[in-house]
Amino acid sequence: MSDTPKTIVRRTPWPVSASRPVVTPLSPSVVYASADPDSLDAQYEGEAHGYTYAREGHPNAEVLARKIDGLEGTEGGLIVGSGMAAVTATFLGLLKAGDHVVGGDQLYGRSLRMMNEELPRFGVATSFADPTDAGAIEQALRPETRMIVVELVSNPTLRVADIPGIAALAQVRDILLVVDNTFTTPRAFKPFEHGADVVIHSVTKLLAGHSDVTLGYVAANDAAHRKAIYDTAVTTGLTPSPFDCWLAERGLYSFELRYDRAEQNAAQLADALAEQPGTARVLYPTRPDHPDHNRATTLLGPRGGNMLSFELKGGRAAANAFTQACPNIAFAPTLGDIGTTLSHPASSSHRALTPEARAGLGISEGFFRVSVGVEPVELLIEEISRAVRIATET
């Protein structure tokens, strides 16, 4: 009788080759075999580099992390399962009961929810303040404040935080400064060069760039903070998919090309929208009429990014008509895709807020955020301008 049924389930050693693959191999293995207990000990003790169990790390996550480290000018960054996983690992890894956190009042919606509803359940107090005003952040600080969390460019109103002022406060008070760099990316801004202690990314967005992966990244300057974040991520199972890491690495190779083209498109689209009678206002950091223009040019130079926001006249009715009038542009609550997408914060990211709270942030029913892609800019300007006219002239 053939012994094939007995041996077919044995793992076949990887073929030995005198050449190597040009593309990073995909390694979906959940577990990694070691030669003996001493070898396994050496890996856990840090005496030898290797992989044991994918929840604790795997090759595709490490390859991706090192590439983003290079962009951010740091080392030891960690890939996790989503942008919110990066936020979660940071909060749970670096905070304890009795601590206090100050957040920018226009953080990503789920970050706001975590601070408002989840952290207090674990005994961590939270406050919010306007990140464009370092004085407002200072007034929100308490003796027990452990962390300040901001985005350089806020979502969705594109206000620019006073990072120099906030970083100075954090340093003097020995408070951790956490910067979510998803919007700006290291192509436009490197938070570690401006006093950040921890940098977070939703890799899902611009870095991966194709709306086909869900991943996050977090890096800390201090080795002890890196270990605390890593231990929390591993313990709570914030594991990234090897396939998503593989896809994100592939997307990252074109990141700078995509970013530059989308940024050029966004600047031209912002100028075109500002000329439309149906728009009440247009927000883009490098435009002279942006409320934080001077700070934006100081921190970002000419890099306005790929994101813009604008407000239609006519409220919700105009918003519905506008999205229906541009069917070739995805109306979807995301950003950073290679193609342009539209987001309506009042019905998506900020729907949990009261109308009064949204109005306080400058988010009306006619307010849209545009994640500009790499399409020919003439097509974008033509279609979006036409949709504005249809929505506001009826």
Disulfide bonds with the S-S distance in Angstrom:
none
